[in-house]
Amino acid sequence: MYCIIACIPFFISHTDNYEHLISFNQSKGFLEILKNNVAVSFNLVMLGIISLGIVGVGILFVNAYFLGETVLVGILKYGPSFFLSIIPHGIFEIPGTILCLVIIWESNTFIFSKLFPKKDKEYTFKAFFLKVKMYFTCAICLIFIGALIEAYITPKLIKEFIL
């Protein structure tokens, strides 16, 4: 679904207003990138749990759309090598973000299992906590690796293939 939404800009292109999305003059440091990505993921999870997943999915769709818009502008401006230059960090960052949706799903499943208990199934807090801890650890590791690649490898790929 994420990939489908990221492709929407390719079909309804109006890229004239999005040139500012691609600026190679402002390179961000690793900690700034990591802080931003963790903040987005944290907000995604918190708002997703509060809204029973609706806001979380909305944020993810908006994120996917702007990713698609950025890739489209980059390809139009710099060619296909732009996509190849930025995809390595996305390989880690996108699954990390999607794992945040899994955390929302598990949280809502736990909440509903307590609100509407089934006699044959009990979802314990311990089972819930262990699952969420595993998903959270994996998400943070993926986001961390994605931020490392975005800070240190992506700029080199952009210099090599684009500039």
NUZAMI-979597 format. One line per field, with one value per atom (N, C-alpha, C, O): atom name; x, y, z. Coordinates in Angstrom, 2 decimals, padded with zeros to 5 digits. Example, Ala and Ser with C-alpha at 12.3 -4.5 7.8 and 13.67 -1.06 7.14 Angstrom:
<pts>
site <- c(N,CA,C,O,N,CA,C,O)
xx <- c(013.19,012.30,013.20,014.24,012.85,013.67,012.90,013.41)
yy <- c(-005.69,-004.50,-003.30,-003.32,-002.25,-001.06,000.03,001.14)
zz <- c(007.80,007.80,007.80,008.46,007.08,007.14,007.87,008.04)
</pts>
This chain:
<pts>
site <- c(N,CA,C,O,N,CA,C,O,N,CA,C,O,N,CA,C,O,N,CA,C,O,N,CA,C,O,N,CA,C,O,N,CA,C,O,N,CA,C,O,N,CA,C,O,N,CA,C,O,N,CA,C,O,N,CA,C,O,N,CA,C,O,N,CA,C,O,N,CA,C,O,N,CA,C,O,N,CA,C,O,N,CA,C,O,N,CA,C,O,N,CA,C,O,N,CA,C,O,N,CA,C,O,N,CA,C,O,N,CA,C,O,N,CA,C,O,N,CA,C,O,N,CA,C,O,N,CA,C,O,N,CA,C,O,N,CA,C,O,N,CA,C,O,N,CA,C,O,N,CA,C,O,N,CA,C,O,N,CA,C,O,N,CA,C,O,N,CA,C,O,N,CA,C,O,N,CA,C,O,N,CA,C,O,N,CA,C,O,N,CA,C,O,N,CA,C,O,N,CA,C,O,N,CA,C,O,N,CA,C,O,N,CA,C,O,N,CA,C,O,N,CA,C,O,N,CA,C,O,N,CA,C,O,N,CA,C,O,N,CA,C,O,N,CA,C,O,N,CA,C,O,N,CA,C,O,N,CA,C,O,N,CA,C,O,N,CA,C,O,N,CA,C,O,N,CA,C,O,N,CA,C,O,N,CA,C,O,N,CA,C,O,N,CA,C,O,N,CA,C,O,N,CA,C,O,N,CA,C,O,N,CA,C,O,N,CA,C,O,N,CA,C,O,N,CA,C,O,N,CA,C,O,N,CA,C,O,N,CA,C,O,N,CA,C,O,N,CA,C,O,N,CA,C,O,N,CA,C,O,N,CA,C,O,N,CA,C,O,N,CA,C,O,N,CA,C,O,N,CA,C,O,N,CA,C,O,N,CA,C,O,N,CA,C,O,N,CA,C,O,N,CA,C,O,N,CA,C,O,N,CA,C,O,N,CA,C,O,N,CA,C,O,N,CA,C,O,N,CA,C,O,N,CA,C,O,N,CA,C,O,N,CA,C,O,N,CA,C,O,N,CA,C,O,N,CA,C,O,N,CA,C,O,N,CA,C,O,N,CA,C,O,N,CA,C,O,N,CA,C,O,N,CA,C,O,N,CA,C,O,N,CA,C,O,N,CA,C,O,N,CA,C,O,N,CA,C,O,N,CA,C,O,N,CA,C,O,N,CA,C,O,N,CA,C,O,N,CA,C,O,N,CA,C,O,N,CA,C,O,N,CA,C,O,N,CA,C,O,N,CA,C,O,N,CA,C,O,N,CA,C,O,N,CA,C,O,N,CA,C,O,N,CA,C,O,N,CA,C,O,N,CA,C,O,N,CA,C,O,N,CA,C,O,N,CA,C,O,N,CA,C,O,N,CA,C,O,N,CA,C,O,N,CA,C,O,N,CA,C,O,N,CA,C,O,N,CA,C,O,N,CA,C,O,N,CA,C,O,N,CA,C,O,N,CA,C,O,N,CA,C,O,N,CA,C,O,N,CA,C,O,N,CA,C,O,N,CA,C,O,N,CA,C,O,N,CA,C,O,N,CA,C,O,N,CA,C,O,N,CA,C,O,N,CA,C,O,N,CA,C,O,N,CA,C,O,N,CA,C,O,N,CA,C,O,N,CA,C,O,N,CA,C,O,N,CA,C,O,N,CA,C,O)
xx <- c(000.83,000.00,000.88,000.60,001.94,002.87,003.43,003.47,003.86,004.46,003.44,003.77,002.20,001.15,000.93,000.84,000.85,000.62,001.83,001.68,003.03,004.23,004.27,004.94,003.56,003.53,002.48,002.52,001.54,000.48,001.03,000.51,002.07,002.57,003.00,003.00,003.37,003.79,002.61,002.80,001.40,000.20,-000.53,-001.24,-000.35,-001.03,000.01,-000.12,001.02,002.17,001.80,001.14,002.22,002.17,003.39,003.28,004.54,005.80,006.40,007.48,005.77,006.35,006.60,007.55,005.77,005.87,006.76,006.89,007.38,008.09,009.61,010.30,010.13,011.58,012.34,013.47,011.72,012.39,012.60,013.37,011.92,012.08,013.48,013.96,014.12,015.43,016.46,016.60,017.18,018.23,019.48,019.51,020.50,021.73,022.67,023.74,022.31,023.17,023.06,024.00,021.95,021.73,021.92,020.98,023.11,023.28,023.05,023.60,022.24,021.91,022.84,023.27,023.12,023.96,023.17,021.94,023.89,023.28,022.30,021.17,022.71,021.83,020.56,019.49,020.67,019.49,018.53,017.31,019.07,018.23,017.59,016.39,018.39,017.86,016.78,015.73,017.05,016.06,014.75,013.68,014.84,013.64,012.88,011.66,013.59,012.93,012.30,011.21,012.98,012.42,011.21,010.21,011.28,010.14,008.93,007.81,009.14,008.03,007.44,006.23,008.30,007.83,007.08,006.04,007.61,006.95,005.56,004.58,005.50,004.21,003.25,002.06,003.77,002.97,002.32,001.13,003.13,002.62,001.64,000.54,002.00,001.13,-000.21,-001.27,-000.15,-001.39,-002.19,-003.42,-001.48,-002.15,-002.89,-004.00,-002.30,-002.96,-004.16,-005.24,-003.98,-005.08,-006.26,-007.42,-005.99,-007.06,-007.48,-008.19,-007.04,-007.32,-006.77,-007.36,-005.66,-004.95,-005.23,-004.46,-006.30,-006.70,-005.66,-005.23,-005.24,-004.26,-002.90,-002.20,-002.53,-001.27,-001.19,-000.18,-002.26,-002.30,-002.30,-001.67,-003.01,-003.01,-001.63,-001.22,-000.91,000.46,001.34,002.14,001.19,001.99,001.67,002.58,000.40,000.02,000.58,001.07,000.52,001.07,002.59,003.14,003.24,004.68,004.99,005.93,004.22,004.44,004.23,005.00,003.20,002.92,004.09,004.54,004.59,005.69,006.98,007.82,007.16,008.31,008.20,009.18,007.02,006.81,007.01,007.59,006.53,006.69,008.18,008.63,008.92,010.35,011.09,011.95,010.76,011.41,011.08,011.96,009.83,009.44,010.21,010.77,010.25,010.98,012.46,013.07,013.02,014.43,014.72,015.73,013.84,014.05,013.91,014.68,012.90,012.72,013.89,014.30,014.44,015.52,016.90,017.73,017.13,018.48,018.56,019.65,017.44,017.42,017.27,017.21,017.22,016.99,018.06,017.81,019.23,020.29,019.92,020.46,019.00,018.54,017.89,018.18,017.00,016.32,017.32,017.21,018.29,019.30,020.17,020.73,020.28,021.09,020.38,021.03,019.07,018.36,017.73,017.36,017.60,016.90,017.62,016.93,018.96,019.57,019.07,018.86,018.88,018.41,016.92,016.46,016.17,014.76,014.51,013.47,015.47,015.33,015.21,014.57,015.81,015.72,014.65,013.93,014.55,013.65,012.18,011.37,011.82,010.42,009.93,008.86,010.65,010.19,010.13,009.26,011.06,011.02,009.76,009.15,009.36,008.13,006.91,005.95,006.93,005.81,005.69,004.58,006.81,006.76,006.05,005.44,006.11,005.37,003.87,003.12,003.43,002.02,001.67,000.56,002.61,002.39,002.24,001.42,003.02,002.89,001.50,000.87,001.03,-000.32,-001.35,-002.26,-001.20,-002.13,-002.14,-003.21,-000.97,-000.89,-001.49,-002.19,-001.24,-001.78,-003.31,-003.98,-003.84,-005.29,-005.90,-006.99,-005.20,-005.66,-005.72,-006.68,-004.70,-004.68,-005.82,-006.52,-006.00,-007.06,-008.43,-009.24,-008.67,-009.96,-010.13,-011.24,-009.02,-009.12,-009.52,-010.11,-009.19,-009.59,-011.01,-011.75,-011.38,-012.73,-013.78,-014.89,-013.42,-014.34,-013.66,-013.27,-013.52,-012.78,-013.51,-014.74,-012.72,-013.24,-012.87,-011.76,-013.79,-013.56,-012.47,-011.73,-012.38,-011.39,-010.00,-009.04,-009.89,-008.59,-008.36,-009.23,-007.18,-006.81,-005.49,-004.51,-005.47,-004.26,-003.68,-004.18,-002.65,-002.09,-001.21,-000.71,-001.04,-000.17,001.25,001.96,001.67,003.04,003.25,004.27,002.29,002.40,002.41,003.18,001.54,001.48,002.81,003.36,003.31,004.55,005.72,006.52,005.83,006.93,006.87,007.90,005.66,005.53,005.92,006.69,005.37,005.64,007.12,007.70,007.72,009.15,009.98,010.93,009.61,010.33,010.15,011.13,008.91,008.66,009.36,009.94,009.30,009.93,011.44,012.04,012.05,013.50,013.89,014.85,013.14,013.42,013.23,014.05,012.14,011.87,012.99,013.46,013.41,014.48,015.79,016.51,016.10,017.33,017.28,018.26,016.14,016.01,016.10,016.75,015.44,015.48,016.90,017.35,017.60,018.99,019.89,020.67,019.76,020.58,020.24,021.12,018.93,018.51,019.09,019.52,019.12,019.69,021.20,021.73,021.89,023.33,023.58,024.46,022.82,022.99,022.64,023.34,021.54,021.11,022.15,022.35,022.80,023.77,025.13,025.79,025.56,026.93,027.09,028.09,026.13,026.28,025.51,026.03,024.28,023.47,024.17,024.16,024.77,025.46,026.60,026.83,027.29,028.36,027.79,028.34,026.68,026.04,025.53,025.65,024.97,024.48,025.64,025.54,026.74,027.91,028.46,028.87,028.46,029.00,028.13,028.64,026.81,025.93,025.18,024.70,025.07,024.21,024.99,024.86,025.78,026.45,027.72,028.39)
yy <- c(-001.18,000.00,001.26,002.23,001.21,002.34,002.65,003.81,001.62,001.80,002.32,003.14,001.85,002.31,003.81,004.55,004.25,005.68,006.49,007.61,005.94,006.66,006.83,007.73,005.99,006.08,007.06,007.43,007.48,008.39,009.64,010.03,010.29,011.50,011.26,012.19,010.04,009.75,009.83,010.02,009.70,009.72,011.06,011.39,011.82,013.12,014.22,015.07,014.19,015.07,016.55,016.99,017.27,018.73,019.20,019.83,018.86,018.99,020.38,020.57,021.35,022.69,023.29,024.05,022.98,023.59,022.81,023.21,021.73,020.87,020.87,020.01,021.81,021.87,022.02,021.56,022.67,022.88,021.59,021.56,020.50,019.24,018.66,017.90,019.02,018.45,019.56,020.34,019.62,020.61,019.88,019.33,019.90,019.21,020.11,019.67,021.37,022.30,022.13,022.48,021.62,021.48,020.03,019.24,019.67,018.29,018.25,019.05,017.30,017.16,016.13,015.18,016.33,015.39,014.18,014.19,013.14,011.89,012.09,011.59,012.81,012.98,013.75,013.44,014.74,015.50,014.61,014.65,013.80,012.87,011.85,011.58,011.27,010.26,010.86,010.25,012.05,012.71,012.95,012.70,013.42,013.67,012.37,012.32,011.32,010.06,009.40,008.83,009.46,008.89,009.71,009.14,011.03,011.88,011.57,011.47,011.42,011.09,009.73,009.57,008.76,007.42,007.44,006.79,008.18,008.27,008.92,008.43,010.02,010.68,009.76,009.73,009.04,008.08,007.07,006.80,006.51,005.50,006.11,005.58,007.21,007.80,008.25,007.93,008.99,009.45,008.27,008.29,007.27,006.07,005.31,004.83,005.20,004.49,005.29,004.72,006.59,007.45,007.42,007.43,007.39,007.45,006.07,005.96,005.02,003.64,003.34,002.56,003.96,003.68,004.62,004.66,005.38,006.22,007.30,007.43,008.06,009.12,008.52,009.08,007.40,006.76,006.36,006.59,005.77,005.38,006.63,006.65,007.67,008.93,009.53,009.97,009.56,010.10,009.27,009.82,007.96,007.09,007.35,007.36,007.54,007.81,009.15,009.25,010.17,011.47,011.35,011.91,010.62,010.39,009.69,010.08,008.66,007.93,008.83,008.77,009.66,010.56,011.53,011.73,012.14,013.09,012.40,012.99,011.15,010.39,010.23,010.45,009.85,009.70,011.00,011.02,012.09,013.41,013.78,014.28,013.53,013.82,012.98,013.49,011.70,010.82,011.27,011.29,011.64,012.10,013.35,013.42,014.34,015.58,015.27,015.79,014.42,014.06,013.36,013.65,012.45,011.74,012.70,012.64,013.57,014.53,015.49,015.87,015.88,016.87,016.24,016.82,015.06,014.48,013.12,012.60,012.54,011.25,010.11,010.33,008.89,007.71,007.48,006.80,008.05,007.86,008.50,008.12,009.47,010.06,009.01,008.90,008.22,007.16,006.17,005.76,005.79,004.83,005.40,004.66,006.72,007.36,007.43,007.38,007.56,007.70,006.41,006.33,005.41,004.19,003.41,002.79,003.42,002.60,002.91,001.99,004.17,004.44,004.11,003.77,004.20,003.86,002.38,001.98,001.55,000.11,-000.21,-001.19,000.61,000.40,001.28,000.83,002.51,003.47,003.13,003.25,002.71,002.40,001.20,001.29,000.08,-001.02,-000.62,-001.09,000.23,000.70,001.49,001.36,002.31,003.09,002.18,002.38,001.19,000.25,-000.56,-000.89,-000.88,-001.58,-000.72,-001.26,000.58,001.45,001.23,001.29,000.96,000.62,-000.71,-000.88,-001.63,-002.92,-002.71,-003.36,-001.80,-001.46,-000.89,-001.23,-000.02,000.53,-000.60,-000.65,-001.50,-002.62,-003.47,-003.79,-003.82,-004.64,-003.92,-004.53,-002.62,-001.84,-001.82,-002.01,-001.59,-001.57,-002.96,-003.08,-003.99,-005.36,-005.64,-006.24,-005.21,-005.41,-004.64,-005.19,-003.39,-002.57,-003.22,-003.33,-003.64,-004.26,-005.62,-006.01,-006.33,-007.62,-007.42,-008.31,-006.28,-005.98,-005.41,-005.67,-004.63,-004.07,-005.12,-005.11,-006.03,-007.07,-008.43,-009.02,-008.93,-010.19,-011.40,-011.47,-012.32,-013.60,-014.67,-014.68,-015.54,-016.55,-017.55,-018.03,-017.85,-018.84,-018.27,-019.02,-016.93,-016.30,-015.19,-014.34,-015.20,-014.09,-013.53,-014.26,-012.25,-011.57,-010.88,-009.83,-011.45,-010.92,-009.70,-009.50,-008.91,-007.74,-008.18,-007.52,-009.28,-009.76,-010.13,-009.77,-010.83,-011.19,-009.94,-009.84,-009.00,-007.73,-006.99,-006.54,-006.87,-006.13,-006.75,-006.03,-008.08,-008.75,-008.52,-008.28,-008.58,-008.32,-006.88,-006.63,-005.94,-004.53,-004.21,-003.44,-004.80,-004.59,-005.08,-004.42,-006.24,-006.78,-005.87,-005.55,-005.46,-004.58,-003.24,-002.70,-002.69,-001.40,-001.48,-000.60,-002.54,-002.72,-002.82,-002.19,-003.62,-003.76,-002.44,-002.06,-001.71,-000.43,000.56,001.23,000.67,001.62,001.24,002.11,-000.06,-000.49,-000.14,000.35,-000.40,-000.08,001.43,001.87,002.20,003.66,004.18,005.10,003.60,003.96,003.69,004.55,002.50,002.14,003.05,003.50,003.31,004.21,005.60,006.22,006.10,007.43,007.44,008.41,006.36,006.27,006.33,007.06,005.56,005.54,006.89,007.39,007.50,008.80,009.88,010.77,009.81,010.84,010.65,011.62,009.40,009.17,008.56,008.82,007.76,007.09,007.81,007.99,008.23,008.91,010.15,010.32,011.02,012.19,011.79,012.46,010.69,010.23,009.71,009.95,008.98,008.48,009.63,009.60,010.65,011.82,012.54,012.92,012.72,013.36,012.54,013.09,011.24,010.34,010.28,010.34,010.16,009.90,011.13,011.12,012.18,013.29,014.58,015.23,014.96,016.26,016.22,017.24)
zz <- c(000.00,000.00,000.00,-000.70,000.81,000.89,-000.49,-000.91,-001.19,-002.51,-003.51,-004.37,-003.41,-004.32,-004.14,-005.11,-002.89,-002.63,-003.05,-003.55,-002.86,-003.29,-004.80,-005.30,-005.54,-007.00,-007.52,-008.69,-006.69,-007.13,-007.82,-008.86,-007.27,-007.95,-009.40,-010.20,-009.74,-011.10,-012.07,-013.27,-011.54,-012.38,-012.37,-013.31,-011.30,-011.20,-011.01,-010.13,-011.81,-011.65,-011.73,-012.67,-010.75,-010.73,-009.95,-008.90,-010.49,-009.76,-009.76,-009.18,-010.36,-010.43,-009.06,-008.88,-008.09,-006.77,-005.80,-004.65,-006.24,-005.32,-005.51,-004.96,-006.27,-006.49,-005.17,-005.05,-004.19,-002.91,-002.13,-001.17,-002.53,-001.82,-001.99,-001.15,-003.09,-003.39,-003.34,-004.28,-002.25,-002.11,-001.62,-000.52,-002.45,-002.07,-001.30,-000.88,-001.12,-000.40,001.11,001.84,001.58,003.02,003.42,003.35,003.84,004.29,005.80,006.55,006.21,007.62,008.25,007.59,009.51,010.23,010.68,010.70,011.04,011.47,012.62,012.56,013.66,014.82,014.48,014.99,013.62,013.21,012.43,012.64,011.53,010.75,011.66,011.56,012.57,013.49,014.38,014.58,014.91,015.79,015.04,015.58,013.82,013.01,012.75,012.92,012.34,012.00,013.21,013.12,014.35,015.58,016.03,016.49,015.91,016.29,015.41,015.92,014.12,013.22,013.59,013.64,013.85,014.22,015.54,015.68,016.51,017.82,017.67,018.23,016.92,016.69,015.94,016.23,014.98,014.23,015.17,015.08,016.07,017.01,018.00,018.19,018.62,019.63,019.04,019.58,017.94,017.32,016.75,016.75,016.28,015.76,016.84,016.61,018.01,019.12,019.60,019.82,019.76,020.25,019.29,019.73,017.99,016.99,016.48,015.48,017.17,016.75,015.35,014.60,015.02,013.79,012.64,011.68,012.72,011.59,011.29,010.15,012.29,012.08,011.70,010.86,012.30,011.97,010.51,009.85,010.01,008.60,007.72,006.67,008.15,007.40,007.29,006.22,008.41,008.39,007.47,006.72,007.53,006.67,005.19,004.36,004.85,003.47,003.00,001.87,003.83,003.48,003.27,002.33,004.16,004.05,002.73,002.02,002.39,001.14,-000.07,-001.04,-000.02,-001.14,-001.36,-002.50,-000.28,-000.43,-000.84,-001.52,-000.43,-000.92,-002.42,-003.15,-002.90,-004.34,-005.09,-006.17,-004.52,-005.14,-005.24,-006.26,-004.17,-004.15,-005.18,-005.90,-005.25,-006.23,-007.64,-008.51,-007.90,-009.23,-009.63,-010.72,-008.74,-009.04,-009.27,-010.20,-008.42,-008.57,-009.88,-010.52,-010.28,-011.54,-012.73,-013.68,-012.66,-013.76,-013.87,-014.97,-012.72,-012.71,-012.94,-013.64,-012.36,-012.40,-013.10,-013.31,-013.46,-014.12,-013.12,-011.91,-013.64,-012.80,-011.73,-010.74,-011.93,-010.93,-009.60,-008.56,-009.61,-008.36,-007.49,-006.29,-008.09,-007.35,-006.77,-005.62,-007.59,-007.13,-006.01,-005.21,-005.97,-004.94,-003.58,-002.54,-003.60,-002.32,-001.81,-000.64,-002.66,-002.26,-001.13,-000.32,-001.04,000.02,001.43,002.21,001.77,003.13,003.28,004.37,002.17,002.23,002.45,002.99,002.04,002.24,003.74,004.12,004.57,006.02,006.66,007.56,006.21,006.85,006.63,007.55,005.43,005.14,005.95,006.56,006.01,006.87,008.35,009.08,008.80,010.18,010.46,011.52,009.49,009.64,009.59,010.35,008.73,008.65,009.94,010.36,010.57,011.86,012.91,013.84,012.77,013.69,013.54,014.51,012.31,012.10,012.76,013.27,012.75,013.42,014.93,015.57,015.48,016.91,017.19,018.19,016.30,016.45,016.42,017.24,015.46,015.31,016.59,017.11,017.08,018.30,019.49,020.30,019.60,020.72,020.67,021.68,019.48,019.35,019.55,020.11,019.10,019.34,020.84,021.33,021.56,023.01,023.69,024.54,023.29,023.89,023.64,024.56,022.41,022.11,022.78,023.12,022.98,023.68,025.14,025.74,025.70,027.07,027.13,028.08,026.13,026.10,025.76,026.30,024.86,024.41,024.53,023.53,025.77,025.96,025.37,025.36,024.88,024.38,025.39,025.92,025.66,026.69,026.30,027.15,025.03,024.59,024.35,024.24,024.27,024.03,025.02,025.25,025.62,026.48,025.99,025.85,025.74,025.30,026.52,026.95,027.08,028.32,028.04,026.94,029.08,028.96,028.66,027.90,029.27,029.04,027.57,026.99,026.98,025.56,024.68,023.73,025.02,024.29,024.41,023.41,025.62,025.87,025.11,024.52,025.13,024.43,022.92,022.28,022.35,020.91,020.57,019.65,021.33,021.05,021.26,020.51,022.28,022.53,021.35,020.94,020.80,019.65,018.43,017.75,018.15,017.00,017.17,016.22,018.37,018.66,018.46,017.84,018.98,018.84,017.37,016.92,016.62,015.19,014.46,013.62,014.78,014.12,014.39,013.47,015.64,016.00,015.31,014.82,015.27,014.59,013.10,012.55,012.46,011.04,010.80,009.85,011.65,011.51,011.76,011.08,012.72,013.02,011.80,011.39,011.25,010.07,008.89,008.17,008.70,007.63,007.79,006.82,009.04,009.30,009.04,008.50,009.43,009.14,007.63,007.17,006.89,005.44,004.84,003.96,005.32,004.79,005.07,004.25,006.23,006.60,005.94,005.58,005.79,005.36,003.96,003.29,003.52,002.23,001.12,000.02,001.42,000.40,-000.16,-001.38,000.67,000.08,-000.88,-001.88,-000.56,-001.45,-002.76,-003.84,-002.68,-003.89,-004.75,-005.97,-004.11,-004.86,-005.54,-006.71,-004.82,-005.45,-006.60,-007.62,-006.43,-007.45,-008.70,-009.82,-008.52,-009.65,-010.16,-011.30,-009.36,-009.77,-009.97,-011.01,-009.00,-009.08,-009.89,-010.04)
</pts>
